[in-house]
Amino acid sequence: MRTILLAISAGGLLLAGCSESTETTAEQTVDSAATDTAANTEFVVDETSEAISEAEARLDHGATQRDGGSDTDPVGAGGLDN
């Protein structure tokens, strides 16, 4: 009977160690996912800001053309892409 109790106790300790390892791995996964999300969010914000700036420049250029103003290039030396 003692042998069975000892085996059950040892198994329980083994499972507790495994559970702790799994918890640590899960925490690392969550931290990694949070870091990736922050980096992706920053990228999206930067790209969105650039797109908004370009759209504003195109709208300004179109308004200038419509109103018969000067034909300056608000986007840069390359002109408007489309």
N, C-alpha and C positions, 0 to 999 in steps of 0.2 A: 504494500500500500504506500509506503514511504517513497518507493521508486516512482510510482505513478504521480504522486504529488510533486516530487522533485522535477520530473519531466514536464509536468504542466506548468510549474513555476518558471522553469527555464524557457519554455516556449512563450510564455507571457512576456518575459523580459526581452526575448528576441523580437517579438512583435512590437513591443514598445519602442525599441531601438529603430526598427524599420519605420514605424509611424513618425518618429522624430525626424528621420532622414527625409521622408516624404514631405513632411511639413516644411522643412528647410528648402527643399527643391521647389515646392509650390511658392514659397515666399520669393525665391530668386526669380521664378518665372513671372510673377506679378510685377516685381521691380523692373525686370527687363521690358515687359510690355508697357509699363508706364513711361519708361525712358523712350521707347520707340514711338509711343503716342505723342509725347511732347515734341520730339524731333519732327514727326510728320505734321503736326499742327503748325509748327513754326514755318515749315516749308510751304504749306498751303496758304498761310497768311502772307508770306512774302510774294508768292506767285499771284495771289489775288490782288495785292497792292499794285504790283506791276501791271496786271491786266486792267485795273481801274485807271491807272495813270495813262496807259496807252489809249483806252477808250475815251477818256476826257480829251486827250490831244486830238484824236480823230474827230470828235464832236466839235471841238473848237475850230478845227481846220474846215470842217463842213459848213459851219455857221459863217465863217469868214468868206468862203466861196459863195455861199448863198447870198450874202449881203453885199457882194461885190467888193469886198475889202482886198487887201494885198494878198498876193499869192505866196506868203511865207510858208516855210516847212516847219511846223511845230514839233515834228517827231525827230528830226535830225537830218543830216546831210543825205541820208538814203531815201527820204520821202516816205510816204505811206505805203505799207506793204500791199494792202488791198483796199 
